[in-house]
Amino acid sequence: MLLDISVYCNLYCGFVLIQATVHLLRTEGVQLNDMPIPPVDKSKRPKGYVAKKPEEDPDWIEYW
């Protein structure tokens, strides 16, 4: 019987932690389940450099 209670407590505590994390993210303005926004590239590049669009970058396509 002790094992059953500990398993239940672990599941419940995990659920509460997830709910608290979601609440924290929402209070900080994070919109969940939206499309990702690529970061602004502030790095210095040589003249003539043309950045790839996120829609054409294989890494971002996989992330989306």
C-alpha positions in Angstrom: 0.0 0.0 0.0 2.9 2.4 0.7 4.2 2.0 -2.9 0.8 3.0 -4.3 0.7 6.2 -2.2 4.2 7.1 -3.2 3.5 6.6 -6.9 0.3 8.7 -6.6 2.2 11.4 -4.8 5.0 11.5 -7.5 2.4 11.8 -10.3 0.4 14.5 -8.5 3.6 16.5 -7.6 4.8 16.2 -11.2 1.4 17.5 -12.4 1.4 20.4 -10.0 5.0 21.3 -11.1 4.0 21.3 -14.7 0.9 23.5 -14.0 3.1 25.9 -12.1 5.6 26.1 -14.9 2.9 26.8 -17.5 1.4 29.5 -15.2 4.8 31.1 -14.8 5.5 31.1 -18.6 2.0 32.7 -19.2 2.6 35.4 -16.7 5.9 36.2 -18.5 4.0 36.6 -21.7 5.1 33.4 -23.4 2.4 32.1 -25.8 2.4 28.4 -25.9 1.8 26.3 -29.0 2.4 29.2 -31.3 4.8 29.2 -34.2 8.4 29.8 -33.1 9.9 33.2 -33.8 13.5 33.1 -35.1 15.9 35.1 -33.0 17.3 38.4 -34.4 20.7 37.9 -35.8 23.0 40.5 -34.2 26.3 39.0 -35.4 28.6 40.9 -37.7 28.9 39.5 -41.2 31.2 40.3 -44.1 29.9 42.6 -46.9 27.7 40.8 -49.4 26.5 38.2 -46.9 22.9 37.2 -47.5 21.0 35.6 -44.7 18.8 32.6 -45.3 15.1 33.0 -44.6 14.0 30.7 -41.7 11.4 29.1 -44.0 14.3 27.9 -46.3 16.8 26.9 -43.5 16.7 23.1 -42.9 17.3 23.5 -39.2 14.3 25.8 -38.7 12.1 23.6 -41.0 12.9 20.7 -38.7 12.2 22.8 -35.6 8.9 24.0 -36.9 
